[in-house]
Amino acid sequence: DGRGAPLAGVPLDLAWLHRSGAVRSSSIRRGVSGRDGAFRFEGLGPGPHQLIAGDEPRRILAVAPGSGPLEVRLDPAPR
């Protein structure tokens, strides 16, 4: 929020796209941040993923097996 506190109930989409010649593979996972603002996506393959959190622009994230926690900060909504 505007004070820097975690936001609960933020809708999250995590998308992945890979092309190899004529073959295209993709996945999308959806979630919502918890009461403490936390969220978790498991079983992700390596490579860039796009995270859409609320109305924020897409962010490109690099994940790999065994990656540690990732903190995402949203810009406060204008008043």
C-alpha positions in Angstrom: 0.0 0.0 0.0 1.0 3.7 0.1 2.8 3.1 3.4 4.9 0.2 2.2 2.8 -2.5 3.9 2.1 -5.8 2.0 -1.1 -6.0 -0.1 -3.5 -8.9 0.3 -5.8 -10.1 -2.5 -3.6 -8.9 -5.5 -4.4 -11.0 -8.6 -1.3 -12.6 -10.1 -0.7 -14.1 -13.5 2.6 -15.8 -14.3 3.1 -16.6 -18.0 5.8 -18.5 -19.9 6.4 -18.8 -23.6 9.0 -20.8 -25.5 9.5 -21.1 -29.2 11.8 -23.7 -30.9 11.4 -23.6 -34.7 7.7 -24.2 -35.5 7.0 -25.5 -32.0 5.5 -23.1 -29.5 5.0 -24.0 -25.8 3.3 -21.8 -23.2 1.8 -21.9 -19.8 0.0 -19.5 -17.5 -0.6 -19.8 -13.8 -2.9 -17.6 -11.7 -2.9 -16.8 -8.0 -3.7 -14.2 -5.4 -1.5 -12.7 -2.8 -2.2 -13.9 0.7 -3.0 -11.9 3.9 0.7 -11.1 4.3 1.1 -10.2 0.6 3.0 -13.4 0.0 2.5 -15.7 -3.0 4.2 -18.8 -4.3 4.4 -20.5 -7.7 6.0 -24.0 -7.7 7.3 -26.4 -10.3 8.5 -23.7 -12.7 10.9 -24.5 -15.5 13.9 -22.3 -16.1 13.8 -19.3 -18.3 12.0 -16.0 -18.4 8.5 -15.7 -17.1 6.2 -12.6 -17.2 4.6 -11.6 -13.9 1.5 -9.5 -14.0 0.5 -8.3 -10.5 -2.7 -6.3 -10.3 -2.8 -3.5 -12.8 1.0 -3.2 -12.9 2.9 -3.5 -16.2 4.4 -6.9 -17.0 7.7 -7.7 -15.4 10.2 -10.2 -16.9 11.5 -12.6 -14.2 14.3 -15.1 -14.6 13.6 -18.2 -12.5 15.5 -21.5 -12.2 15.1 -24.7 -10.2 16.0 -23.8 -6.6 15.6 -20.1 -7.0 15.2 -18.3 -3.7 12.4 -15.9 -2.7 11.6 -12.9 -4.9 10.2 -9.7 -3.7 7.9 -7.7 -5.9 7.1 -4.1 -5.1 4.1 -2.4 -6.7 3.9 1.3 -7.3 1.2 2.9 -5.1 -2.0 3.8 -7.0 -2.3 7.5 -7.7 -4.8 9.4 -5.5 
